[in-house]
């Protein structure tokens, strides 16, 4: 169907004309617009009628001029044929553009009009092609952004929950599912039911109270942020729980190390002269001629005891200072057979499975110290050599070491505070053994896990793969 618009413009200048309530405006004009919907055949019929009207006018002017009539007839026939062919070609072009427009409406941007049949409407076809290419680029960009956003959501360590205005969960990422529902999906459920076992978190979410919150135990720290926004003219809420446990532990260890360095410096300043005075006093008494008297003998024992206690206190202090001055790891290729032999020379244990076959870069000295501390703890907990096992497992991006003993495990309270600096249940313990182990793991970018697993305690060490062997 083709459309023809006929505009008729009429101008008039009335002598005196004013609209009611409006002043006289002088010259005025009006336009009559007519829109005729004509098919190709109708348009040809209309032109035929117009030519017939001109023929009638010509008959009135020259009824006997046969040459003129012949020329007019031939011209009319040629005009009709040309017009019909032109309209048929135009109809084909419109049909091709309609097909392309239908493909755009169906969001299929790879279909274009046949350029071989385009003529008058080719500029319009080019414009449609440019628009299709732009829409295709925009859709590809949008798809890549959606893919990137989905990847970020799925791999983010932060727990993300999106709810509607009624508090129903619309979206949750794996971190949220593992934190709140042990990995089970809860999309479509009410947030209040999901958080029924987490009253502190539920209260904070209902009040939109942002800040730090403890989940599970006192050592697990999370930061809650609540962001309201409108989507499709409806209110939505985005809840984000960011893990802060590692950061808090790192800051806590830094504070303890700073305190240890300050106290250690002051104690060293006192221990050194005390030890020197005790040694000098004992030496002077040994050179005295009256050393055999009971009082002098007792004084010699006192000096010896003071010197011995100073040495013990100095050794105890050096352990803390070593923890406070732990150097950054220097990764190097680990020789696992040599490592196992060095450990078995000092402690008895069973090696399960095969040693890693791929190259792993870790600080050898710190790794050895770490495993020696753990084997010592197992032995002091009453574990037997045959019941203590070490297993090394390698994965594409991480190395996992599991040390299992048969010492009976520990209580829930001890397990909760085992990695806290200076916490110990031993009479002569310093409370820095496991803290030092945790600090070594943190410096390697890994993690240390303590689990009660019959018949004793399981210590799991997870090291990430290091590609850059420069010191961190």
The 8 nearest C-alpha neighbors of each residue, nearest first, counted from 0:
[[1, 38, 37, 2, 36, 39, 90, 93],
 [2, 0, 37, 38, 36, 3, 39, 90],
 [1, 3, 36, 35, 37, 4, 0, 34],
 [4, 2, 35, 34, 5, 36, 1, 37],
 [3, 5, 34, 33, 35, 6, 2, 32],
 [6, 4, 33, 32, 34, 3, 7, 35],
 [5, 7, 32, 31, 33, 8, 4, 30],
 [8, 6, 31, 30, 32, 9, 5, 33],
 [9, 7, 30, 6, 31, 29, 10, 28],
 [10, 8, 29, 30, 28, 7, 11, 31],
 [9, 11, 28, 8, 29, 27, 12, 26],
 [12, 10, 13, 28, 27, 9, 26, 29],
 [11, 13, 26, 14, 27, 10, 25, 28],
 [14, 12, 15, 16, 11, 26, 25, 27],
 [13, 15, 12, 16, 25, 26, 11, 17],
 [14, 16, 13, 17, 23, 25, 12, 24],
 [17, 15, 13, 23, 14, 18, 25, 24],
 [18, 16, 23, 22, 19, 21, 15, 24],
 [17, 19, 21, 20, 16, 22, 23, 24],
 [20, 18, 21, 17, 22, 23, 16, 24],
 [19, 21, 18, 22, 17, 23, 16, 24],
 [22, 20, 18, 19, 17, 23, 24, 16],
 [23, 21, 17, 24, 20, 18, 19, 16],
 [22, 24, 17, 25, 16, 21, 18, 15],
 [25, 23, 22, 26, 17, 27, 16, 21],
 [24, 26, 23, 27, 12, 16, 13, 15],
 [27, 25, 12, 24, 11, 28, 13, 10],
 [28, 26, 25, 11, 12, 10, 29, 24],
 [29, 27, 10, 9, 11, 30, 26, 8],
 [28, 30, 9, 8, 10, 31, 27, 11],
 [31, 29, 8, 7, 9, 32, 28, 6],
 [30, 32, 7, 6, 8, 33, 29, 9],
 [33, 31, 6, 5, 7, 30, 34, 4],
 [32, 34, 5, 4, 6, 35, 31, 7],
 [35, 33, 4, 3, 5, 36, 32, 2],
 [36, 34, 3, 37, 2, 4, 33, 5],
 [37, 35, 2, 1, 34, 3, 38, 0],
 [36, 38, 41, 1, 42, 35, 2, 0],
 [37, 39, 0, 41, 40, 1, 42, 36],
 [38, 40, 42, 41, 43, 86, 37, 1],
 [41, 39, 43, 42, 38, 44, 37, 83],
 [40, 42, 44, 38, 43, 39, 37, 45],
 [41, 43, 45, 39, 44, 40, 37, 38],
 [44, 42, 40, 46, 45, 41, 47, 39],
 [45, 43, 47, 41, 42, 46, 40, 48],
 [46, 44, 42, 48, 47, 43, 41, 49],
 [45, 47, 49, 43, 48, 44, 50, 42],
 [48, 46, 44, 50, 45, 49, 43, 51],
 [49, 47, 51, 45, 46, 50, 52, 44],
 [50, 48, 52, 46, 51, 47, 53, 45],
 [49, 51, 53, 47, 52, 48, 54, 46],
 [50, 52, 54, 48, 49, 53, 47, 55],
 [51, 53, 49, 55, 54, 50, 48, 56],
 [54, 52, 56, 50, 55, 51, 57, 49],
 [55, 53, 51, 57, 52, 56, 58, 50],
 [56, 54, 58, 52, 57, 53, 51, 59],
 [55, 57, 53, 59, 54, 58, 52, 60],
 [56, 58, 54, 60, 59, 55, 61, 53],
 [59, 57, 62, 55, 61, 56, 60, 54],
 [58, 60, 56, 57, 61, 62, 55, 54],
 [59, 61, 57, 58, 62, 56, 55, 63],
 [62, 60, 58, 64, 63, 57, 59, 67],
 [61, 63, 58, 64, 59, 60, 57, 65],
 [64, 62, 61, 65, 58, 68, 67, 66],
 [65, 63, 67, 66, 61, 62, 68, 69],
 [64, 66, 68, 67, 63, 69, 62, 70],
 [67, 65, 69, 68, 64, 70, 71, 63],
 [66, 68, 70, 65, 64, 69, 71, 61],
 [67, 69, 65, 71, 66, 70, 72, 64],
 [70, 68, 66, 72, 71, 67, 65, 73],
 [71, 69, 67, 73, 68, 72, 74, 66],
 [70, 72, 68, 74, 69, 73, 75, 67],
 [73, 71, 75, 69, 74, 70, 68, 76],
 [74, 72, 76, 70, 75, 71, 77, 69],
 [73, 75, 71, 77, 72, 76, 78, 70],
 [74, 76, 72, 78, 73, 77, 71, 79],
 [75, 77, 73, 79, 78, 74, 72, 80],
 [78, 76, 80, 74, 79, 75, 81, 73],
 [77, 79, 75, 81, 76, 80, 82, 74],
 [78, 80, 82, 76, 77, 81, 83, 75],
 [81, 79, 77, 83, 82, 78, 84, 76],
 [82, 80, 84, 78, 83, 79, 85, 77],
 [81, 83, 79, 85, 80, 84, 78, 86],
 [82, 84, 80, 86, 85, 81, 79, 87],
 [85, 83, 87, 81, 82, 86, 88, 80],
 [86, 84, 82, 88, 87, 83, 81, 89],
 [87, 85, 89, 83, 88, 84, 90, 82],
 [86, 88, 90, 84, 89, 85, 83, 91],
 [89, 87, 91, 85, 90, 86, 84, 92],
 [88, 90, 86, 92, 87, 91, 85, 93],
 [89, 91, 87, 93, 88, 92, 86, 94],
 [92, 90, 94, 88, 89, 93, 95, 87],
 [93, 91, 89, 95, 94, 90, 117, 96],
 [92, 94, 96, 90, 95, 91, 97, 89],
 [93, 95, 97, 91, 92, 96, 90, 98],
 [96, 94, 92, 98, 112, 97, 93, 91],
 [97, 95, 99, 93, 98, 94, 112, 100],
 [96, 98, 100, 94, 95, 99, 93, 101],
 [99, 97, 101, 95, 96, 100, 102, 94],
 [100, 98, 96, 102, 101, 97, 111, 112],
 [99, 101, 97, 103, 102, 98, 96, 104],
 [102, 100, 104, 98, 99, 103, 97, 105],
 [101, 103, 105, 107, 99, 104, 100, 106],
 [104, 102, 106, 100, 105, 101, 107, 108],
 [103, 105, 101, 106, 102, 100, 107, 99],
 [104, 106, 102, 103, 107, 101, 108, 100],
 [107, 105, 103, 104, 108, 102, 101, 134],
 [108, 106, 102, 103, 105, 109, 110, 104],
 [107, 109, 131, 110, 103, 106, 135, 102],
 [108, 110, 107, 111, 131, 135, 132, 102],
 [111, 109, 108, 99, 102, 107, 112, 103],
 [112, 110, 99, 113, 128, 109, 108, 124],
 [111, 113, 95, 99, 96, 114, 124, 110],
 [114, 112, 115, 116, 111, 95, 117, 92],
 [113, 115, 117, 116, 112, 121, 124, 118],
 [116, 114, 113, 117, 118, 112, 121, 92],
 [115, 117, 114, 113, 92, 118, 91, 88],
 [118, 116, 114, 121, 92, 115, 120, 119],
 [117, 119, 121, 120, 116, 92, 89, 88],
 [118, 120, 121, 117, 89, 122, 92, 123],
 [121, 119, 123, 118, 122, 117, 124, 92],
 [120, 122, 124, 117, 118, 123, 119, 125],
 [123, 121, 125, 124, 120, 126, 119, 118],
 [122, 124, 126, 120, 121, 125, 127, 96],
 [125, 123, 121, 127, 126, 122, 128, 120],
 [126, 124, 128, 122, 127, 123, 121, 129],
 [125, 127, 123, 129, 124, 128, 130, 122],
 [128, 126, 130, 124, 125, 129, 131, 123],
 [129, 127, 125, 131, 130, 126, 124, 132],
 [130, 128, 132, 126, 131, 127, 133, 125],
 [129, 131, 127, 133, 128, 132, 134, 126],
 [132, 130, 128, 134, 108, 129, 133, 135],
 [133, 131, 135, 129, 130, 134, 128, 136],
 [134, 132, 130, 136, 135, 131, 137, 129],
 [135, 133, 137, 131, 136, 132, 138, 130],
 [134, 136, 132, 138, 133, 137, 108, 131],
 [137, 135, 139, 133, 134, 138, 140, 132],
 [136, 138, 134, 140, 139, 135, 141, 133],
 [137, 139, 141, 135, 140, 136, 142, 134],
 [140, 138, 142, 136, 141, 137, 135, 143],
 [141, 139, 137, 143, 138, 142, 136, 144],
 [140, 142, 138, 144, 139, 143, 137, 145],
 [143, 141, 139, 145, 144, 140, 138, 146],
 [144, 142, 146, 140, 145, 141, 147, 139],
 [145, 143, 147, 141, 146, 142, 148, 140],
 [144, 146, 148, 142, 143, 147, 149, 141],
 [145, 147, 143, 149, 144, 148, 142, 150],
 [146, 148, 144, 150, 145, 149, 143, 151],
 [149, 147, 145, 151, 150, 146, 144, 152],
 [148, 150, 152, 146, 151, 147, 145, 153],
 [151, 149, 147, 153, 148, 152, 154, 146],
 [150, 152, 148, 154, 149, 153, 155, 147],
 [153, 151, 149, 155, 150, 154, 172, 148],
 [152, 154, 150, 151, 172, 155, 173, 149],
 [155, 153, 151, 152, 150, 156, 173, 174],
 [154, 156, 157, 152, 151, 153, 174, 158],
 [157, 155, 174, 154, 158, 241, 242, 153],
 [156, 158, 241, 155, 240, 174, 159, 242],
 [157, 159, 175, 174, 240, 239, 156, 241],
 [160, 158, 239, 171, 238, 172, 175, 157],
 [159, 161, 171, 238, 237, 170, 162, 239],
 [162, 160, 237, 170, 169, 236, 168, 238],
 [163, 161, 168, 167, 169, 236, 166, 235],
 [164, 162, 235, 165, 166, 167, 236, 234],
 [163, 165, 234, 235, 166, 162, 233, 236],
 [166, 164, 163, 167, 162, 189, 235, 234],
 [165, 167, 162, 163, 164, 189, 190, 168],
 [166, 168, 189, 162, 163, 165, 188, 190],
 [169, 167, 162, 187, 186, 188, 170, 161],
 [168, 170, 162, 161, 186, 187, 167, 163],
 [169, 171, 161, 168, 186, 160, 172, 162],
 [172, 170, 160, 159, 175, 161, 186, 173],
 [171, 173, 175, 174, 153, 159, 152, 176],
 [174, 172, 176, 175, 153, 177, 171, 182],
 [175, 173, 158, 177, 176, 172, 156, 178],
 [176, 174, 158, 178, 173, 172, 177, 159],
 [175, 177, 182, 173, 180, 179, 178, 174],
 [178, 176, 182, 181, 174, 175, 180, 179],
 [179, 177, 175, 176, 174, 180, 181, 182],
 [178, 180, 176, 177, 175, 181, 193, 194],
 [181, 179, 176, 183, 182, 177, 178, 184],
 [182, 180, 177, 183, 179, 176, 178, 184],
 [181, 183, 177, 176, 180, 184, 173, 178],
 [184, 182, 180, 181, 176, 185, 177, 179],
 [185, 183, 186, 176, 182, 180, 171, 173],
 [184, 186, 188, 187, 183, 193, 168, 176],
 [187, 185, 168, 169, 188, 170, 184, 171],
 [188, 186, 168, 169, 167, 185, 189, 170],
 [189, 187, 186, 167, 168, 185, 190, 193],
 [188, 190, 167, 191, 192, 166, 168, 193],
 [189, 191, 193, 192, 166, 167, 168, 194],
 [190, 192, 194, 189, 193, 195, 201, 166],
 [193, 191, 195, 190, 194, 189, 188, 196],
 [192, 194, 190, 191, 195, 189, 188, 185],
 [195, 193, 197, 191, 196, 192, 201, 190],
 [194, 196, 192, 197, 193, 191, 198, 201],
 [195, 197, 194, 198, 193, 192, 179, 201],
 [196, 198, 194, 200, 195, 199, 201, 214],
 [199, 197, 201, 200, 196, 202, 195, 194],
 [200, 198, 202, 201, 197, 203, 212, 214],
 [199, 201, 203, 197, 202, 198, 204, 194],
 [202, 200, 198, 204, 203, 199, 194, 197],
 [201, 203, 205, 199, 200, 204, 198, 206],
 [202, 204, 208, 200, 206, 201, 205, 207],
 [205, 203, 207, 201, 206, 202, 200, 208],
 [206, 204, 202, 207, 203, 201, 208, 200],
 [205, 207, 208, 203, 204, 202, 201, 209],
 [208, 206, 204, 205, 225, 203, 209, 224],
 [207, 209, 203, 206, 204, 210, 225, 224],
 [208, 210, 224, 223, 207, 225, 211, 203],
 [211, 209, 223, 222, 212, 208, 224, 221],
 [212, 210, 222, 221, 223, 220, 213, 209],
 [211, 213, 221, 220, 222, 214, 210, 223],
 [214, 212, 220, 219, 217, 221, 216, 215],
 [215, 213, 219, 216, 212, 220, 221, 217],
 [214, 216, 219, 213, 217, 218, 197, 220],
 [217, 215, 218, 219, 214, 213, 415, 220],
 [216, 218, 219, 213, 215, 220, 214, 415],
 [217, 219, 216, 220, 244, 213, 415, 215],
 [220, 218, 244, 216, 217, 213, 214, 215],
 [219, 221, 213, 244, 243, 212, 218, 242],
 [222, 220, 242, 243, 212, 241, 211, 240],
 [221, 223, 211, 241, 210, 240, 212, 242],
 [224, 222, 240, 209, 210, 239, 211, 221],
 [223, 225, 209, 239, 238, 222, 226, 240],
 [226, 224, 238, 207, 237, 209, 239, 227],
 [225, 227, 237, 236, 228, 238, 224, 239],
 [228, 226, 236, 235, 237, 225, 234, 229],
 [229, 227, 235, 234, 236, 226, 230, 237],
 [228, 230, 234, 233, 235, 232, 231, 227],
 [229, 231, 233, 232, 234, 228, 235, 163],
 [232, 230, 233, 229, 234, 235, 228, 163],
 [233, 231, 230, 229, 234, 235, 228, 164],
 [234, 232, 229, 230, 231, 235, 164, 163],
 [233, 235, 229, 164, 228, 163, 230, 232],
 [236, 234, 163, 164, 228, 229, 162, 227],
 [235, 237, 227, 162, 161, 226, 228, 163],
 [236, 238, 161, 226, 160, 225, 227, 162],
 [239, 237, 225, 160, 159, 224, 161, 236],
 [240, 238, 159, 224, 158, 223, 241, 157],
 [241, 239, 223, 158, 157, 222, 221, 242],
 [240, 242, 157, 222, 221, 243, 239, 158],
 [243, 241, 221, 244, 157, 220, 222, 240],
 [242, 244, 221, 220, 246, 245, 247, 241],
 [245, 243, 220, 247, 219, 246, 242, 248],
 [244, 246, 248, 247, 243, 249, 242, 220],
 [247, 245, 249, 243, 248, 244, 250, 242],
 [248, 246, 250, 244, 249, 245, 251, 243],
 [249, 247, 251, 245, 250, 246, 252, 244],
 [248, 250, 246, 252, 251, 247, 245, 253],
 [249, 251, 253, 247, 248, 252, 254, 246],
 [250, 252, 248, 254, 249, 253, 247, 255],
 [251, 253, 255, 249, 254, 250, 248, 256],
 [252, 254, 250, 256, 251, 255, 249, 257],
 [253, 255, 251, 257, 252, 256, 250, 258],
 [256, 254, 252, 258, 257, 253, 259, 251],
 [257, 255, 323, 259, 253, 258, 254, 252],
 [256, 258, 254, 260, 255, 259, 253, 261],
 [257, 259, 255, 261, 256, 260, 262, 254],
 [260, 258, 256, 262, 257, 261, 263, 255],
 [259, 261, 263, 257, 258, 262, 264, 256],
 [260, 262, 258, 264, 259, 263, 257, 265],
 [263, 261, 259, 265, 264, 260, 266, 258],
 [264, 262, 260, 266, 265, 261, 259, 267],
 [263, 265, 267, 261, 262, 266, 260, 268],
 [264, 266, 268, 262, 263, 267, 261, 269],
 [267, 265, 263, 269, 268, 264, 270, 262],
 [266, 268, 270, 264, 269, 265, 263, 271],
 [267, 269, 265, 266, 270, 271, 264, 272],
 [270, 268, 266, 267, 271, 272, 273, 265],
 [271, 269, 267, 273, 272, 268, 266, 274],
 [270, 272, 274, 273, 269, 268, 267, 275],
 [273, 271, 275, 274, 270, 269, 276, 268],
 [274, 272, 270, 276, 275, 271, 277, 269],
 [275, 273, 277, 306, 271, 272, 276, 309],
 [274, 276, 272, 278, 273, 277, 279, 271],
 [277, 275, 279, 273, 278, 274, 272, 280],
 [278, 276, 302, 280, 274, 275, 279, 306],
 [277, 279, 275, 281, 276, 280, 282, 274],
 [280, 278, 276, 282, 281, 277, 275, 283],
 [279, 281, 277, 283, 282, 278, 276, 284],
 [280, 282, 284, 278, 279, 299, 283, 302],
 [281, 283, 279, 285, 280, 284, 278, 286],
 [284, 282, 286, 280, 285, 281, 279, 287],
 [285, 283, 287, 281, 286, 282, 290, 280],
 [284, 286, 282, 283, 287, 281, 290, 299],
 [285, 287, 283, 284, 282, 288, 290, 281],
 [286, 288, 284, 289, 285, 290, 283, 282],
 [289, 287, 290, 286, 291, 285, 284, 292],
 [288, 290, 291, 287, 292, 295, 284, 286],
 [289, 291, 295, 292, 287, 288, 284, 296],
 [292, 290, 289, 296, 293, 295, 288, 294],
 [291, 293, 295, 290, 294, 289, 296, 297],
 [294, 292, 296, 295, 297, 291, 290, 298],
 [295, 293, 297, 296, 292, 298, 291, 290],
 [294, 296, 298, 292, 297, 290, 293, 299],
 [297, 295, 299, 293, 298, 294, 292, 290],
 [296, 298, 300, 294, 295, 299, 293, 301],
 [297, 299, 295, 301, 296, 300, 294, 302],
 [300, 298, 296, 302, 301, 297, 281, 303],
 [301, 299, 303, 297, 298, 302, 304, 296],
 [300, 302, 298, 304, 299, 303, 305, 297],
 [301, 303, 277, 305, 299, 304, 300, 281],
 [304, 302, 300, 306, 301, 305, 307, 299],
 [303, 305, 301, 307, 302, 306, 300, 308],
 [306, 304, 302, 308, 303, 307, 301, 309],
 [307, 305, 309, 303, 274, 304, 308, 277],
 [306, 308, 304, 310, 309, 305, 303, 311],
 [309, 307, 311, 305, 310, 306, 312, 304],
 [308, 310, 312, 306, 307, 311, 274, 313],
 [309, 311, 313, 307, 308, 312, 314, 306],
 [312, 310, 308, 314, 313, 309, 315, 307],
 [313, 311, 315, 309, 314, 310, 308, 316],
 [312, 314, 316, 310, 311, 315, 309, 317],
 [315, 313, 317, 311, 316, 312, 310, 318],
 [314, 316, 312, 313, 318, 317, 311, 319],
 [317, 315, 313, 319, 318, 314, 312, 320],
 [318, 316, 320, 314, 319, 315, 321, 313],
 [317, 319, 321, 316, 315, 320, 322, 314],
 [320, 318, 322, 316, 317, 321, 323, 259],
 [319, 321, 323, 317, 322, 318, 324, 316],
 [322, 320, 324, 318, 319, 323, 325, 317],
 [321, 323, 319, 320, 325, 324, 435, 318],
 [322, 324, 256, 320, 321, 325, 319, 259],
 [325, 323, 321, 322, 320, 326, 256, 260],
 [324, 326, 322, 323, 321, 327, 439, 438],
 [327, 325, 324, 328, 329, 323, 321, 442],
 [326, 328, 471, 329, 325, 442, 470, 443],
 [329, 327, 362, 330, 470, 326, 471, 442],
 [328, 330, 470, 362, 331, 327, 469, 361],
 [331, 329, 361, 362, 360, 468, 328, 470],
 [332, 330, 360, 361, 362, 333, 329, 468],
 [331, 333, 360, 359, 334, 358, 361, 330],
 [334, 332, 335, 360, 359, 331, 363, 361],
 [333, 335, 337, 336, 338, 332, 363, 359],
 [334, 336, 338, 337, 333, 339, 354, 355],
 [337, 335, 339, 338, 334, 340, 354, 341],
 [338, 336, 340, 335, 334, 339, 341, 333],
 [337, 339, 335, 341, 336, 340, 334, 342],
 [340, 338, 342, 336, 341, 337, 343, 335],
 [339, 341, 343, 337, 342, 338, 344, 336],
 [340, 342, 338, 344, 339, 343, 337, 345],
 [343, 341, 339, 344, 340, 345, 346, 338],
 [344, 342, 346, 340, 345, 347, 341, 339],
 [343, 345, 341, 342, 346, 340, 347, 339],
 [346, 344, 343, 342, 347, 341, 371, 340],
 [347, 345, 343, 344, 342, 348, 374, 384],
 [346, 348, 384, 343, 345, 349, 385, 344],
 [349, 347, 384, 387, 388, 385, 346, 350],
 [350, 348, 388, 387, 389, 385, 351, 347],
 [349, 351, 389, 388, 390, 348, 352, 353],
 [352, 350, 390, 389, 349, 388, 353, 391],
 [353, 351, 390, 350, 354, 391, 392, 389],
 [354, 352, 355, 351, 391, 390, 392, 350],
 [353, 355, 391, 356, 352, 335, 336, 392],
 [356, 354, 357, 393, 353, 392, 391, 335],
 [355, 357, 354, 358, 393, 353, 359, 335],
 [358, 356, 355, 359, 393, 354, 395, 394],
 [357, 359, 332, 360, 356, 333, 355, 334],
 [360, 358, 332, 333, 357, 361, 464, 465],
 [359, 361, 332, 331, 330, 333, 465, 358],
 [362, 360, 330, 331, 363, 333, 359, 332],
 [361, 363, 330, 329, 328, 365, 364, 331],
 [362, 364, 366, 365, 361, 367, 333, 331],
 [365, 363, 367, 366, 362, 368, 369, 328],
 [364, 366, 368, 367, 362, 363, 369, 439],
 [367, 365, 369, 363, 368, 364, 362, 370],
 [366, 368, 364, 370, 365, 369, 371, 363],
 [369, 367, 365, 371, 366, 370, 372, 364],
 [368, 370, 366, 436, 372, 367, 371, 365],
 [371, 369, 373, 367, 372, 368, 374, 366],
 [370, 372, 368, 374, 373, 369, 375, 367],
 [371, 373, 375, 369, 370, 374, 368, 376],
 [372, 374, 370, 376, 375, 371, 377, 369],
 [375, 373, 377, 371, 376, 372, 370, 378],
 [376, 374, 372, 378, 373, 377, 371, 379],
 [377, 375, 379, 373, 378, 374, 380, 372],
 [378, 376, 374, 380, 375, 382, 379, 373],
 [377, 379, 382, 375, 381, 380, 376, 374],
 [378, 380, 376, 381, 377, 375, 382, 374],
 [381, 379, 377, 378, 406, 382, 376, 407],
 [380, 382, 406, 378, 379, 383, 377, 405],
 [383, 381, 406, 405, 378, 377, 404, 380],
 [382, 384, 386, 385, 387, 381, 405, 378],
 [383, 385, 347, 348, 387, 386, 382, 349],
 [384, 386, 383, 387, 348, 349, 347, 388],
 [387, 385, 383, 405, 384, 404, 388, 382],
 [386, 388, 404, 348, 384, 385, 403, 349],
 [389, 387, 349, 403, 348, 402, 350, 386],
 [388, 390, 402, 350, 401, 351, 349, 403],
 [389, 391, 351, 401, 400, 350, 352, 392],
 [392, 390, 400, 399, 354, 401, 393, 389],
 [393, 391, 399, 398, 400, 390, 394, 355],
 [392, 394, 398, 355, 399, 397, 391, 395],
 [393, 395, 397, 396, 398, 392, 399, 464],
 [396, 394, 397, 393, 464, 398, 463, 357],
 [397, 395, 464, 394, 463, 398, 393, 465],
 [398, 396, 463, 464, 394, 462, 395, 393],
 [397, 399, 393, 462, 461, 392, 394, 463],
 [398, 400, 461, 392, 460, 391, 393, 462],
 [401, 399, 391, 460, 390, 459, 392, 461],
 [402, 400, 459, 390, 458, 389, 460, 403],
 [401, 403, 389, 458, 388, 457, 459, 390],
 [404, 402, 457, 388, 387, 456, 401, 458],
 [405, 403, 387, 455, 406, 456, 386, 382],
 [404, 406, 455, 454, 382, 386, 407, 387],
 [405, 407, 382, 455, 381, 380, 404, 408],
 [406, 408, 455, 454, 405, 409, 456, 453],
 [407, 409, 455, 456, 451, 406, 410, 454],
 [410, 408, 413, 414, 411, 407, 451, 456],
 [409, 411, 413, 412, 414, 408, 451, 415],
 [410, 412, 414, 413, 415, 409, 451, 416],
 [413, 411, 415, 414, 410, 416, 409, 417],
 [412, 414, 416, 410, 415, 417, 411, 409],
 [415, 413, 411, 417, 412, 416, 410, 409],
 [414, 416, 412, 413, 417, 411, 218, 418],
 [417, 415, 413, 419, 418, 414, 412, 422],
 [416, 418, 414, 413, 419, 415, 422, 433],
 [419, 417, 434, 416, 433, 420, 437, 422],
 [418, 420, 416, 417, 422, 421, 434, 430],
 [421, 419, 422, 434, 431, 430, 418, 252],
 [430, 422, 420, 431, 429, 423, 419, 434],
 [423, 421, 430, 420, 419, 417, 416, 424],
 [422, 424, 430, 425, 428, 421, 429, 417],
 [423, 425, 426, 422, 428, 413, 430, 427],
 [426, 424, 428, 427, 423, 429, 430, 379],
 [425, 427, 428, 424, 423, 429, 430, 422],
 [426, 428, 425, 429, 424, 423, 430, 315],
 [429, 427, 425, 426, 430, 423, 424, 431],
 [428, 430, 431, 421, 423, 427, 432, 422],
 [421, 431, 429, 423, 422, 428, 432, 420],
 [430, 432, 434, 421, 429, 420, 435, 433],
 [433, 431, 435, 434, 430, 372, 436, 429],
 [434, 432, 436, 435, 431, 418, 437, 417],
 [435, 433, 431, 437, 418, 436, 432, 420],
 [434, 436, 438, 432, 433, 437, 431, 322],
 [437, 435, 433, 439, 369, 434, 438, 440],
 [436, 438, 434, 440, 435, 439, 447, 433],
 [437, 439, 435, 441, 440, 436, 434, 442],
 [440, 438, 436, 442, 437, 441, 435, 443],
 [439, 441, 445, 437, 443, 438, 442, 446],
 [442, 440, 444, 438, 443, 439, 445, 437],
 [441, 443, 439, 440, 444, 438, 327, 328],
 [442, 444, 440, 441, 445, 439, 328, 462],
 [445, 443, 441, 442, 440, 463, 462, 446],
 [446, 444, 462, 440, 461, 443, 441, 463],
 [445, 447, 461, 440, 460, 441, 448, 462],
 [448, 446, 460, 459, 437, 440, 461, 449],
 [447, 449, 459, 458, 450, 460, 446, 457],
 [448, 450, 458, 457, 459, 447, 451, 414],
 [451, 449, 457, 456, 452, 458, 448, 414],
 [450, 452, 456, 408, 457, 455, 453, 409],
 [451, 453, 456, 455, 457, 450, 454, 408],
 [454, 452, 455, 451, 407, 456, 405, 408],
 [453, 455, 405, 407, 452, 406, 404, 408],
 [454, 456, 407, 408, 405, 453, 406, 404],
 [455, 457, 408, 451, 452, 404, 450, 403],
 [458, 456, 403, 450, 402, 452, 449, 451],
 [457, 459, 449, 402, 401, 448, 403, 450],
 [458, 460, 401, 448, 400, 447, 457, 461],
 [461, 459, 447, 400, 399, 446, 401, 462],
 [462, 460, 399, 445, 446, 398, 459, 400],
 [461, 463, 445, 398, 397, 399, 460, 464],
 [464, 462, 397, 396, 445, 465, 398, 461],
 [463, 465, 396, 397, 466, 462, 359, 398],
 [466, 464, 467, 360, 463, 468, 359, 361],
 [465, 467, 468, 464, 360, 359, 469, 463],
 [466, 468, 469, 465, 470, 330, 360, 471],
 [469, 467, 330, 466, 470, 331, 360, 465],
 [468, 470, 467, 471, 330, 329, 331, 466],
 [471, 469, 329, 328, 468, 330, 327, 467],
 [470, 327, 469, 328, 329, 442, 468, 443]]
